[in-house]
């Protein structure tokens, strides 16, 4: 059989295999196109970044507050 993904009927499914080395570790990612997907990978990643960026702002404010408390209690 060829490399790549197959469904239960062993029909070839279009896939892309990407190999990247970061810091001596080789990462191999196989991506597949879903026929039932409701959004593209681009829109999904964008949505996740935007929704989580609001949490990071909250975390940043909390971290700043904690560092102010620590600096005043050390006196």
mmJSON file of the N, C-alpha and C atoms, coordinates in Angstrom:
{"data_MODEL":{"atom_site":{
"group_PDB":["ATOM","ATOM","ATOM","ATOM","ATOM","ATOM","ATOM","ATOM","ATOM","ATOM","ATOM","ATOM","ATOM","ATOM","ATOM","ATOM","ATOM","ATOM","ATOM","ATOM","ATOM","ATOM","ATOM","ATOM","ATOM","ATOM","ATOM","ATOM","ATOM","ATOM","ATOM","ATOM","ATOM","ATOM","ATOM","ATOM","ATOM","ATOM","ATOM","ATOM","ATOM","ATOM","ATOM","ATOM","ATOM","ATOM","ATOM","ATOM","ATOM","ATOM","ATOM","ATOM","ATOM","ATOM","ATOM","ATOM","ATOM","ATOM","ATOM","ATOM","ATOM","ATOM","ATOM","ATOM","ATOM","ATOM","ATOM","ATOM","ATOM","ATOM","ATOM","ATOM","ATOM","ATOM","ATOM","ATOM","ATOM","ATOM","ATOM","ATOM","ATOM","ATOM","ATOM","ATOM","ATOM","ATOM","ATOM","ATOM","ATOM","ATOM","ATOM","ATOM","ATOM","ATOM","ATOM","ATOM","ATOM","ATOM","ATOM","ATOM","ATOM","ATOM","ATOM","ATOM","ATOM","ATOM","ATOM","ATOM","ATOM","ATOM","ATOM","ATOM","ATOM","ATOM","ATOM","ATOM","ATOM","ATOM","ATOM","ATOM","ATOM","ATOM","ATOM","ATOM","ATOM","ATOM","ATOM","ATOM","ATOM","ATOM","ATOM","ATOM","ATOM","ATOM","ATOM","ATOM","ATOM","ATOM","ATOM","ATOM","ATOM","ATOM","ATOM","ATOM","ATOM","ATOM","ATOM","ATOM","ATOM","ATOM","ATOM","ATOM","ATOM","ATOM","ATOM","ATOM","ATOM","ATOM","ATOM","ATOM","ATOM","ATOM","ATOM","ATOM","ATOM","ATOM","ATOM","ATOM","ATOM","ATOM","ATOM","ATOM","ATOM","ATOM","ATOM","ATOM","ATOM","ATOM","ATOM","ATOM","ATOM","ATOM","ATOM","ATOM","ATOM","ATOM","ATOM","ATOM","ATOM","ATOM","ATOM","ATOM","ATOM","ATOM","ATOM","ATOM","ATOM","ATOM","ATOM","ATOM","ATOM","ATOM","ATOM","ATOM","ATOM","ATOM","ATOM","ATOM","ATOM","ATOM","ATOM","ATOM","ATOM","ATOM","ATOM","ATOM","ATOM","ATOM","ATOM","ATOM","ATOM","ATOM","ATOM","ATOM","ATOM"],
"id":[1,2,3,4,5,6,7,8,9,10,11,12,13,14,15,16,17,18,19,20,21,22,23,24,25,26,27,28,29,30,31,32,33,34,35,36,37,38,39,40,41,42,43,44,45,46,47,48,49,50,51,52,53,54,55,56,57,58,59,60,61,62,63,64,65,66,67,68,69,70,71,72,73,74,75,76,77,78,79,80,81,82,83,84,85,86,87,88,89,90,91,92,93,94,95,96,97,98,99,100,101,102,103,104,105,106,107,108,109,110,111,112,113,114,115,116,117,118,119,120,121,122,123,124,125,126,127,128,129,130,131,132,133,134,135,136,137,138,139,140,141,142,143,144,145,146,147,148,149,150,151,152,153,154,155,156,157,158,159,160,161,162,163,164,165,166,167,168,169,170,171,172,173,174,175,176,177,178,179,180,181,182,183,184,185,186,187,188,189,190,191,192,193,194,195,196,197,198,199,200,201,202,203,204,205,206,207,208,209,210,211,212,213,214,215,216,217,218,219,220,221,222,223,224,225],
"type_symbol":["N","C","C","N","C","C","N","C","C","N","C","C","N","C","C","N","C","C","N","C","C","N","C","C","N","C","C","N","C","C","N","C","C","N","C","C","N","C","C","N","C","C","N","C","C","N","C","C","N","C","C","N","C","C","N","C","C","N","C","C","N","C","C","N","C","C","N","C","C","N","C","C","N","C","C","N","C","C","N","C","C","N","C","C","N","C","C","N","C","C","N","C","C","N","C","C","N","C","C","N","C","C","N","C","C","N","C","C","N","C","C","N","C","C","N","C","C","N","C","C","N","C","C","N","C","C","N","C","C","N","C","C","N","C","C","N","C","C","N","C","C","N","C","C","N","C","C","N","C","C","N","C","C","N","C","C","N","C","C","N","C","C","N","C","C","N","C","C","N","C","C","N","C","C","N","C","C","N","C","C","N","C","C","N","C","C","N","C","C","N","C","C","N","C","C","N","C","C","N","C","C","N","C","C","N","C","C","N","C","C","N","C","C","N","C","C","N","C","C","N","C","C","N","C","C"],
"label_atom_id":["N","CA","C","N","CA","C","N","CA","C","N","CA","C","N","CA","C","N","CA","C","N","CA","C","N","CA","C","N","CA","C","N","CA","C","N","CA","C","N","CA","C","N","CA","C","N","CA","C","N","CA","C","N","CA","C","N","CA","C","N","CA","C","N","CA","C","N","CA","C","N","CA","C","N","CA","C","N","CA","C","N","CA","C","N","CA","C","N","CA","C","N","CA","C","N","CA","C","N","CA","C","N","CA","C","N","CA","C","N","CA","C","N","CA","C","N","CA","C","N","CA","C","N","CA","C","N","CA","C","N","CA","C","N","CA","C","N","CA","C","N","CA","C","N","CA","C","N","CA","C","N","CA","C","N","CA","C","N","CA","C","N","CA","C","N","CA","C","N","CA","C","N","CA","C","N","CA","C","N","CA","C","N","CA","C","N","CA","C","N","CA","C","N","CA","C","N","CA","C","N","CA","C","N","CA","C","N","CA","C","N","CA","C","N","CA","C","N","CA","C","N","CA","C","N","CA","C","N","CA","C","N","CA","C","N","CA","C","N","CA","C","N","CA","C","N","CA","C","N","CA","C","N","CA","C","N","CA","C","N","CA","C"],
"label_alt_id":[null,null,null,null,null,null,null,null,null,null,null,null,null,null,null,null,null,null,null,null,null,null,null,null,null,null,null,null,null,null,null,null,null,null,null,null,null,null,null,null,null,null,null,null,null,null,null,null,null,null,null,null,null,null,null,null,null,null,null,null,null,null,null,null,null,null,null,null,null,null,null,null,null,null,null,null,null,null,null,null,null,null,null,null,null,null,null,null,null,null,null,null,null,null,null,null,null,null,null,null,null,null,null,null,null,null,null,null,null,null,null,null,null,null,null,null,null,null,null,null,null,null,null,null,null,null,null,null,null,null,null,null,null,null,null,null,null,null,null,null,null,null,null,null,null,null,null,null,null,null,null,null,null,null,null,null,null,null,null,null,null,null,null,null,null,null,null,null,null,null,null,null,null,null,null,null,null,null,null,null,null,null,null,null,null,null,null,null,null,null,null,null,null,null,null,null,null,null,null,null,null,null,null,null,null,null,null,null,null,null,null,null,null,null,null,null,null,null,null,null,null,null,null,null,null],
"label_comp_id":["UNK","UNK","UNK","UNK","UNK","UNK","UNK","UNK","UNK","UNK","UNK","UNK","UNK","UNK","UNK","UNK","UNK","UNK","UNK","UNK","UNK","UNK","UNK","UNK","UNK","UNK","UNK","UNK","UNK","UNK","UNK","UNK","UNK","UNK","UNK","UNK","UNK","UNK","UNK","UNK","UNK","UNK","UNK","UNK","UNK","UNK","UNK","UNK","UNK","UNK","UNK","UNK","UNK","UNK","UNK","UNK","UNK","UNK","UNK","UNK","UNK","UNK","UNK","UNK","UNK","UNK","UNK","UNK","UNK","UNK","UNK","UNK","UNK","UNK","UNK","UNK","UNK","UNK","UNK","UNK","UNK","UNK","UNK","UNK","UNK","UNK","UNK","UNK","UNK","UNK","UNK","UNK","UNK","UNK","UNK","UNK","UNK","UNK","UNK","UNK","UNK","UNK","UNK","UNK","UNK","UNK","UNK","UNK","UNK","UNK","UNK","UNK","UNK","UNK","UNK","UNK","UNK","UNK","UNK","UNK","UNK","UNK","UNK","UNK","UNK","UNK","UNK","UNK","UNK","UNK","UNK","UNK","UNK","UNK","UNK","UNK","UNK","UNK","UNK","UNK","UNK","UNK","UNK","UNK","UNK","UNK","UNK","UNK","UNK","UNK","UNK","UNK","UNK","UNK","UNK","UNK","UNK","UNK","UNK","UNK","UNK","UNK","UNK","UNK","UNK","UNK","UNK","UNK","UNK","UNK","UNK","UNK","UNK","UNK","UNK","UNK","UNK","UNK","UNK","UNK","UNK","UNK","UNK","UNK","UNK","UNK","UNK","UNK","UNK","UNK","UNK","UNK","UNK","UNK","UNK","UNK","UNK","UNK","UNK","UNK","UNK","UNK","UNK","UNK","UNK","UNK","UNK","UNK","UNK","UNK","UNK","UNK","UNK","UNK","UNK","UNK","UNK","UNK","UNK","UNK","UNK","UNK","UNK","UNK","UNK"],
"label_asym_id":["A","A","A","A","A","A","A","A","A","A","A","A","A","A","A","A","A","A","A","A","A","A","A","A","A","A","A","A","A","A","A","A","A","A","A","A","A","A","A","A","A","A","A","A","A","A","A","A","A","A","A","A","A","A","A","A","A","A","A","A","A","A","A","A","A","A","A","A","A","A","A","A","A","A","A","A","A","A","A","A","A","A","A","A","A","A","A","A","A","A","A","A","A","A","A","A","A","A","A","A","A","A","A","A","A","A","A","A","A","A","A","A","A","A","A","A","A","A","A","A","A","A","A","A","A","A","A","A","A","A","A","A","A","A","A","A","A","A","A","A","A","A","A","A","A","A","A","A","A","A","A","A","A","A","A","A","A","A","A","A","A","A","A","A","A","A","A","A","A","A","A","A","A","A","A","A","A","A","A","A","A","A","A","A","A","A","A","A","A","A","A","A","A","A","A","A","A","A","A","A","A","A","A","A","A","A","A","A","A","A","A","A","A","A","A","A","A","A","A","A","A","A","A","A","A"],
"label_entity_id":["1","1","1","1","1","1","1","1","1","1","1","1","1","1","1","1","1","1","1","1","1","1","1","1","1","1","1","1","1","1","1","1","1","1","1","1","1","1","1","1","1","1","1","1","1","1","1","1","1","1","1","1","1","1","1","1","1","1","1","1","1","1","1","1","1","1","1","1","1","1","1","1","1","1","1","1","1","1","1","1","1","1","1","1","1","1","1","1","1","1","1","1","1","1","1","1","1","1","1","1","1","1","1","1","1","1","1","1","1","1","1","1","1","1","1","1","1","1","1","1","1","1","1","1","1","1","1","1","1","1","1","1","1","1","1","1","1","1","1","1","1","1","1","1","1","1","1","1","1","1","1","1","1","1","1","1","1","1","1","1","1","1","1","1","1","1","1","1","1","1","1","1","1","1","1","1","1","1","1","1","1","1","1","1","1","1","1","1","1","1","1","1","1","1","1","1","1","1","1","1","1","1","1","1","1","1","1","1","1","1","1","1","1","1","1","1","1","1","1","1","1","1","1","1","1"],
"label_seq_id":[1,1,1,2,2,2,3,3,3,4,4,4,5,5,5,6,6,6,7,7,7,8,8,8,9,9,9,10,10,10,11,11,11,12,12,12,13,13,13,14,14,14,15,15,15,16,16,16,17,17,17,18,18,18,19,19,19,20,20,20,21,21,21,22,22,22,23,23,23,24,24,24,25,25,25,26,26,26,27,27,27,28,28,28,29,29,29,30,30,30,31,31,31,32,32,32,33,33,33,34,34,34,35,35,35,36,36,36,37,37,37,38,38,38,39,39,39,40,40,40,41,41,41,42,42,42,43,43,43,44,44,44,45,45,45,46,46,46,47,47,47,48,48,48,49,49,49,50,50,50,51,51,51,52,52,52,53,53,53,54,54,54,55,55,55,56,56,56,57,57,57,58,58,58,59,59,59,60,60,60,61,61,61,62,62,62,63,63,63,64,64,64,65,65,65,66,66,66,67,67,67,68,68,68,69,69,69,70,70,70,71,71,71,72,72,72,73,73,73,74,74,74,75,75,75],
"pdbx_PDB_ins_code":[null,null,null,null,null,null,null,null,null,null,null,null,null,null,null,null,null,null,null,null,null,null,null,null,null,null,null,null,null,null,null,null,null,null,null,null,null,null,null,null,null,null,null,null,null,null,null,null,null,null,null,null,null,null,null,null,null,null,null,null,null,null,null,null,null,null,null,null,null,null,null,null,null,null,null,null,null,null,null,null,null,null,null,null,null,null,null,null,null,null,null,null,null,null,null,null,null,null,null,null,null,null,null,null,null,null,null,null,null,null,null,null,null,null,null,null,null,null,null,null,null,null,null,null,null,null,null,null,null,null,null,null,null,null,null,null,null,null,null,null,null,null,null,null,null,null,null,null,null,null,null,null,null,null,null,null,null,null,null,null,null,null,null,null,null,null,null,null,null,null,null,null,null,null,null,null,null,null,null,null,null,null,null,null,null,null,null,null,null,null,null,null,null,null,null,null,null,null,null,null,null,null,null,null,null,null,null,null,null,null,null,null,null,null,null,null,null,null,null,null,null,null,null,null,null],
"Cartn_x":[0.828,0.0,0.87,0.353,1.06,0.987,1.919,1.846,0.634,0.092,-1.05,-2.226,-3.338,-4.518,-5.436,-6.126,-7.101,-8.361,-9.519,-10.752,-11.017,-12.158,-12.473,-12.537,-12.815,-12.878,-11.513,-10.481,-9.106,-8.999,-9.817,-9.685,-8.711,-7.909,-6.919,-7.618,-7.235,-7.766,-6.647,-6.978,-5.962,-5.454,-4.143,-3.541,-2.218,-1.745,-0.463,0.377,1.6,2.515,3.624,3.794,4.812,5.789,7.065,8.096,8.928,9.029,9.768,10.654,11.865,12.774,12.895,12.636,12.773,13.606,14.765,15.622,16.004,16.265,16.686,15.536,14.303,13.134,12.448,12.145,11.469,9.971,9.205,7.747,7.187,6.366,5.725,4.221,3.623,2.2,1.522,0.453,-0.354,-1.678,-2.004,-3.262,-4.188,-5.461,-6.488,-7.566,-8.242,-9.354,-10.637,-11.438,-12.711,-13.816,-14.586,-15.715,-16.845,-16.873,-17.96,-17.56,-16.374,-15.901,-16.813,-17.034,-17.894,-17.076,-15.757,-14.88,-13.509,-12.746,-11.4,-10.442,-9.266,-8.247,-7.875,-7.795,-7.455,-8.475,-9.764,-10.777,-10.841,-10.582,-10.593,-9.451,-8.241,-7.087,-7.283,-7.792,-8.051,-9.058,-10.132,-11.152,-10.557,-9.738,-9.127,-8.168,-7.374,-6.436,-7.19,-8.201,-8.956,-9.703,-10.29,-11.035,-10.09,-8.908,-7.961,-7.167,-7.088,-6.342,-7.036,-8.356,-9.088,-8.701,-8.51,-8.091,-6.677,-5.806,-4.436,-4.398,-5.273,-5.335,-5.745,-6.74,-7.165,-6.016,-5.305,-4.18,-3.091,-2.843,-1.833,-2.19,-3.454,-3.891,-3.714,-4.062,-3.934,-2.469,-1.62,-0.188,0.389,-0.022,0.445,0.009,-1.23,-1.752,-0.977,-0.694,0.056,1.474,2.11,3.471,3.467,2.406,2.303,2.105,1.302,1.081,2.382,3.116,4.387,5.398,5.448,6.453,6.125,4.855,4.512,4.637,4.451,4.536,5.975,6.911,8.319,9.006,8.391,9.024,9.166],
"Cartn_y":[-1.194,0.0,1.255,2.311,3.587,4.248,5.196,6.004,6.899,7.26,8.165,7.52,8.217,7.753,6.96,6.007,5.191,5.135,5.047,4.892,3.411,3.106,1.701,0.818,1.397,0.615,0.576,1.003,1.108,1.93,2.973,3.916,5.006,5.446,6.485,7.804,8.442,9.746,10.763,11.925,12.949,13.447,13.415,13.902,14.582,15.363,16.048,15.686,15.272,14.934,15.981,16.587,17.613,17.132,17.255,16.861,18.094,18.403,19.574,19.172,19.682,19.426,20.691,20.568,21.692,21.201,21.825,21.477,20.013,19.391,17.997,16.996,17.478,16.599,16.708,15.564,15.549,15.395,16.337,16.294,15.939,14.918,14.508,14.692,15.522,15.823,15.4,14.639,14.263,15.002,15.78,16.527,15.974,15.922,15.402,16.453,16.406,17.3,16.581,17.23,16.653,17.129,16.184,16.532,17.165,16.924,17.438,18.666,19.22,20.38,21.575,22.307,23.485,24.769,24.687,25.845,25.389,26.318,25.984,25.971,25.403,25.402,26.838,27.708,29.113,29.779,29.622,30.287,29.673,28.387,27.742,28.259,28.309,28.799,30.268,31.067,32.482,32.628,31.839,31.892,31.505,30.454,30.014,31.063,31.673,32.706,33.894,34.345,35.511,35.225,34.049,33.745,33.57,33.013,32.819,34.079,35.011,36.243,37.047,36.959,37.641,37.053,35.736,35.097,35.518,35.695,36.106,37.516,38.38,39.734,39.665,38.833,38.656,38.095,37.109,36.51,37.549,38.379,39.414,40.388,40.803,41.711,41.06,39.793,39.074,38.942,38.624,38.49,39.818,40.915,42.239,42.532,42.227,42.463,41.651,40.375,39.526,40.04,40.55,41.058,42.341,43.146,44.361,43.984,42.954,42.501,41.967,41.165,40.614,41.71,42.74,43.786,44.644,44.812,45.608,44.806,43.487,42.671,42.345,42.534,42.223,43.325,44.46,45.583,45.345],
"Cartn_z":[0.0,0.0,0.0,-0.6,-0.613,0.754,0.984,2.192,2.112,3.259,3.294,3.992,3.978,4.693,3.778,4.386,3.677,4.525,3.88,4.639,4.862,5.455,5.782,4.54,3.379,2.142,1.455,2.143,1.652,0.367,0.257,-0.855,-0.428,-1.346,-1.067,-0.756,0.337,0.734,0.551,-0.042,-0.246,1.105,1.266,2.502,2.171,3.122,2.98,4.197,3.961,5.047,5.077,6.244,6.43,7.498,7.221,8.174,8.52,9.812,10.272,11.444,11.473,12.583,13.416,14.706,15.636,16.811,16.999,18.132,18.215,17.103,17.102,17.142,17.259,17.249,15.896,15.29,13.996,14.238,13.719,13.815,12.441,12.386,11.14,11.336,10.481,10.583,9.296,9.435,8.276,8.391,7.374,7.386,6.316,6.67,5.781,5.585,4.463,4.191,4.578,5.409,5.831,4.905,4.41,3.557,4.358,5.661,6.495,7.313,7.051,7.816,7.611,8.692,8.634,8.509,8.719,8.591,8.108,7.529,7.06,8.239,8.032,9.079,9.438,8.431,8.668,9.591,9.276,10.102,11.498,11.622,12.932,13.8,13.245,14.003,14.377,13.435,13.709,14.851,14.806,15.861,17.212,17.244,18.496,19.056,18.183,18.636,19.206,18.482,18.942,20.239,20.368,21.594,22.782,22.544,23.64,23.958,23.033,23.304,24.39,24.483,25.546,26.899,26.966,28.209,28.581,27.597,27.883,28.453,27.981,28.531,29.991,30.301,31.683,32.52,31.975,32.675,32.896,31.898,32.015,33.131,33.201,34.266,35.628,35.745,37.003,37.396,36.43,36.695,37.173,36.54,36.939,38.368,38.707,40.048,41.071,40.757,41.682,41.898,40.845,41.014,41.845,41.754,42.574,44.042,44.295,45.671,46.251,45.474,45.934,46.223,45.398,45.593,46.808,47.165,48.343,49.627,49.555,50.758,51.129,50.215,50.487,51.29,51.435,52.147,53.609],
"occupancy":[1.0,1.0,1.0,1.0,1.0,1.0,1.0,1.0,1.0,1.0,1.0,1.0,1.0,1.0,1.0,1.0,1.0,1.0,1.0,1.0,1.0,1.0,1.0,1.0,1.0,1.0,1.0,1.0,1.0,1.0,1.0,1.0,1.0,1.0,1.0,1.0,1.0,1.0,1.0,1.0,1.0,1.0,1.0,1.0,1.0,1.0,1.0,1.0,1.0,1.0,1.0,1.0,1.0,1.0,1.0,1.0,1.0,1.0,1.0,1.0,1.0,1.0,1.0,1.0,1.0,1.0,1.0,1.0,1.0,1.0,1.0,1.0,1.0,1.0,1.0,1.0,1.0,1.0,1.0,1.0,1.0,1.0,1.0,1.0,1.0,1.0,1.0,1.0,1.0,1.0,1.0,1.0,1.0,1.0,1.0,1.0,1.0,1.0,1.0,1.0,1.0,1.0,1.0,1.0,1.0,1.0,1.0,1.0,1.0,1.0,1.0,1.0,1.0,1.0,1.0,1.0,1.0,1.0,1.0,1.0,1.0,1.0,1.0,1.0,1.0,1.0,1.0,1.0,1.0,1.0,1.0,1.0,1.0,1.0,1.0,1.0,1.0,1.0,1.0,1.0,1.0,1.0,1.0,1.0,1.0,1.0,1.0,1.0,1.0,1.0,1.0,1.0,1.0,1.0,1.0,1.0,1.0,1.0,1.0,1.0,1.0,1.0,1.0,1.0,1.0,1.0,1.0,1.0,1.0,1.0,1.0,1.0,1.0,1.0,1.0,1.0,1.0,1.0,1.0,1.0,1.0,1.0,1.0,1.0,1.0,1.0,1.0,1.0,1.0,1.0,1.0,1.0,1.0,1.0,1.0,1.0,1.0,1.0,1.0,1.0,1.0,1.0,1.0,1.0,1.0,1.0,1.0,1.0,1.0,1.0,1.0,1.0,1.0,1.0,1.0,1.0,1.0,1.0,1.0,1.0,1.0,1.0,1.0,1.0,1.0],
"B_iso_or_equiv":[0.0,0.0,0.0,0.0,0.0,0.0,0.0,0.0,0.0,0.0,0.0,0.0,0.0,0.0,0.0,0.0,0.0,0.0,0.0,0.0,0.0,0.0,0.0,0.0,0.0,0.0,0.0,0.0,0.0,0.0,0.0,0.0,0.0,0.0,0.0,0.0,0.0,0.0,0.0,0.0,0.0,0.0,0.0,0.0,0.0,0.0,0.0,0.0,0.0,0.0,0.0,0.0,0.0,0.0,0.0,0.0,0.0,0.0,0.0,0.0,0.0,0.0,0.0,0.0,0.0,0.0,0.0,0.0,0.0,0.0,0.0,0.0,0.0,0.0,0.0,0.0,0.0,0.0,0.0,0.0,0.0,0.0,0.0,0.0,0.0,0.0,0.0,0.0,0.0,0.0,0.0,0.0,0.0,0.0,0.0,0.0,0.0,0.0,0.0,0.0,0.0,0.0,0.0,0.0,0.0,0.0,0.0,0.0,0.0,0.0,0.0,0.0,0.0,0.0,0.0,0.0,0.0,0.0,0.0,0.0,0.0,0.0,0.0,0.0,0.0,0.0,0.0,0.0,0.0,0.0,0.0,0.0,0.0,0.0,0.0,0.0,0.0,0.0,0.0,0.0,0.0,0.0,0.0,0.0,0.0,0.0,0.0,0.0,0.0,0.0,0.0,0.0,0.0,0.0,0.0,0.0,0.0,0.0,0.0,0.0,0.0,0.0,0.0,0.0,0.0,0.0,0.0,0.0,0.0,0.0,0.0,0.0,0.0,0.0,0.0,0.0,0.0,0.0,0.0,0.0,0.0,0.0,0.0,0.0,0.0,0.0,0.0,0.0,0.0,0.0,0.0,0.0,0.0,0.0,0.0,0.0,0.0,0.0,0.0,0.0,0.0,0.0,0.0,0.0,0.0,0.0,0.0,0.0,0.0,0.0,0.0,0.0,0.0,0.0,0.0,0.0,0.0,0.0,0.0,0.0,0.0,0.0,0.0,0.0,0.0],
"pdbx_formal_charge":[null,null,null,null,null,null,null,null,null,null,null,null,null,null,null,null,null,null,null,null,null,null,null,null,null,null,null,null,null,null,null,null,null,null,null,null,null,null,null,null,null,null,null,null,null,null,null,null,null,null,null,null,null,null,null,null,null,null,null,null,null,null,null,null,null,null,null,null,null,null,null,null,null,null,null,null,null,null,null,null,null,null,null,null,null,null,null,null,null,null,null,null,null,null,null,null,null,null,null,null,null,null,null,null,null,null,null,null,null,null,null,null,null,null,null,null,null,null,null,null,null,null,null,null,null,null,null,null,null,null,null,null,null,null,null,null,null,null,null,null,null,null,null,null,null,null,null,null,null,null,null,null,null,null,null,null,null,null,null,null,null,null,null,null,null,null,null,null,null,null,null,null,null,null,null,null,null,null,null,null,null,null,null,null,null,null,null,null,null,null,null,null,null,null,null,null,null,null,null,null,null,null,null,null,null,null,null,null,null,null,null,null,null,null,null,null,null,null,null,null,null,null,null,null,null],
"auth_seq_id":[1,1,1,2,2,2,3,3,3,4,4,4,5,5,5,6,6,6,7,7,7,8,8,8,9,9,9,10,10,10,11,11,11,12,12,12,13,13,13,14,14,14,15,15,15,16,16,16,17,17,17,18,18,18,19,19,19,20,20,20,21,21,21,22,22,22,23,23,23,24,24,24,25,25,25,26,26,26,27,27,27,28,28,28,29,29,29,30,30,30,31,31,31,32,32,32,33,33,33,34,34,34,35,35,35,36,36,36,37,37,37,38,38,38,39,39,39,40,40,40,41,41,41,42,42,42,43,43,43,44,44,44,45,45,45,46,46,46,47,47,47,48,48,48,49,49,49,50,50,50,51,51,51,52,52,52,53,53,53,54,54,54,55,55,55,56,56,56,57,57,57,58,58,58,59,59,59,60,60,60,61,61,61,62,62,62,63,63,63,64,64,64,65,65,65,66,66,66,67,67,67,68,68,68,69,69,69,70,70,70,71,71,71,72,72,72,73,73,73,74,74,74,75,75,75],
"auth_comp_id":["UNK","UNK","UNK","UNK","UNK","UNK","UNK","UNK","UNK","UNK","UNK","UNK","UNK","UNK","UNK","UNK","UNK","UNK","UNK","UNK","UNK","UNK","UNK","UNK","UNK","UNK","UNK","UNK","UNK","UNK","UNK","UNK","UNK","UNK","UNK","UNK","UNK","UNK","UNK","UNK","UNK","UNK","UNK","UNK","UNK","UNK","UNK","UNK","UNK","UNK","UNK","UNK","UNK","UNK","UNK","UNK","UNK","UNK","UNK","UNK","UNK","UNK","UNK","UNK","UNK","UNK","UNK","UNK","UNK","UNK","UNK","UNK","UNK","UNK","UNK","UNK","UNK","UNK","UNK","UNK","UNK","UNK","UNK","UNK","UNK","UNK","UNK","UNK","UNK","UNK","UNK","UNK","UNK","UNK","UNK","UNK","UNK","UNK","UNK","UNK","UNK","UNK","UNK","UNK","UNK","UNK","UNK","UNK","UNK","UNK","UNK","UNK","UNK","UNK","UNK","UNK","UNK","UNK","UNK","UNK","UNK","UNK","UNK","UNK","UNK","UNK","UNK","UNK","UNK","UNK","UNK","UNK","UNK","UNK","UNK","UNK","UNK","UNK","UNK","UNK","UNK","UNK","UNK","UNK","UNK","UNK","UNK","UNK","UNK","UNK","UNK","UNK","UNK","UNK","UNK","UNK","UNK","UNK","UNK","UNK","UNK","UNK","UNK","UNK","UNK","UNK","UNK","UNK","UNK","UNK","UNK","UNK","UNK","UNK","UNK","UNK","UNK","UNK","UNK","UNK","UNK","UNK","UNK","UNK","UNK","UNK","UNK","UNK","UNK","UNK","UNK","UNK","UNK","UNK","UNK","UNK","UNK","UNK","UNK","UNK","UNK","UNK","UNK","UNK","UNK","UNK","UNK","UNK","UNK","UNK","UNK","UNK","UNK","UNK","UNK","UNK","UNK","UNK","UNK","UNK","UNK","UNK","UNK","UNK","UNK"],
"auth_asym_id":["A","A","A","A","A","A","A","A","A","A","A","A","A","A","A","A","A","A","A","A","A","A","A","A","A","A","A","A","A","A","A","A","A","A","A","A","A","A","A","A","A","A","A","A","A","A","A","A","A","A","A","A","A","A","A","A","A","A","A","A","A","A","A","A","A","A","A","A","A","A","A","A","A","A","A","A","A","A","A","A","A","A","A","A","A","A","A","A","A","A","A","A","A","A","A","A","A","A","A","A","A","A","A","A","A","A","A","A","A","A","A","A","A","A","A","A","A","A","A","A","A","A","A","A","A","A","A","A","A","A","A","A","A","A","A","A","A","A","A","A","A","A","A","A","A","A","A","A","A","A","A","A","A","A","A","A","A","A","A","A","A","A","A","A","A","A","A","A","A","A","A","A","A","A","A","A","A","A","A","A","A","A","A","A","A","A","A","A","A","A","A","A","A","A","A","A","A","A","A","A","A","A","A","A","A","A","A","A","A","A","A","A","A","A","A","A","A","A","A","A","A","A","A","A","A"],
"auth_atom_id":["N","CA","C","N","CA","C","N","CA","C","N","CA","C","N","CA","C","N","CA","C","N","CA","C","N","CA","C","N","CA","C","N","CA","C","N","CA","C","N","CA","C","N","CA","C","N","CA","C","N","CA","C","N","CA","C","N","CA","C","N","CA","C","N","CA","C","N","CA","C","N","CA","C","N","CA","C","N","CA","C","N","CA","C","N","CA","C","N","CA","C","N","CA","C","N","CA","C","N","CA","C","N","CA","C","N","CA","C","N","CA","C","N","CA","C","N","CA","C","N","CA","C","N","CA","C","N","CA","C","N","CA","C","N","CA","C","N","CA","C","N","CA","C","N","CA","C","N","CA","C","N","CA","C","N","CA","C","N","CA","C","N","CA","C","N","CA","C","N","CA","C","N","CA","C","N","CA","C","N","CA","C","N","CA","C","N","CA","C","N","CA","C","N","CA","C","N","CA","C","N","CA","C","N","CA","C","N","CA","C","N","CA","C","N","CA","C","N","CA","C","N","CA","C","N","CA","C","N","CA","C","N","CA","C","N","CA","C","N","CA","C","N","CA","C","N","CA","C","N","CA","C","N","CA","C","N","CA","C","N","CA","C"],
"pdbx_PDB_model_num":[1,1,1,1,1,1,1,1,1,1,1,1,1,1,1,1,1,1,1,1,1,1,1,1,1,1,1,1,1,1,1,1,1,1,1,1,1,1,1,1,1,1,1,1,1,1,1,1,1,1,1,1,1,1,1,1,1,1,1,1,1,1,1,1,1,1,1,1,1,1,1,1,1,1,1,1,1,1,1,1,1,1,1,1,1,1,1,1,1,1,1,1,1,1,1,1,1,1,1,1,1,1,1,1,1,1,1,1,1,1,1,1,1,1,1,1,1,1,1,1,1,1,1,1,1,1,1,1,1,1,1,1,1,1,1,1,1,1,1,1,1,1,1,1,1,1,1,1,1,1,1,1,1,1,1,1,1,1,1,1,1,1,1,1,1,1,1,1,1,1,1,1,1,1,1,1,1,1,1,1,1,1,1,1,1,1,1,1,1,1,1,1,1,1,1,1,1,1,1,1,1,1,1,1,1,1,1,1,1,1,1,1,1,1,1,1,1,1,1,1,1,1,1,1,1]
}}}
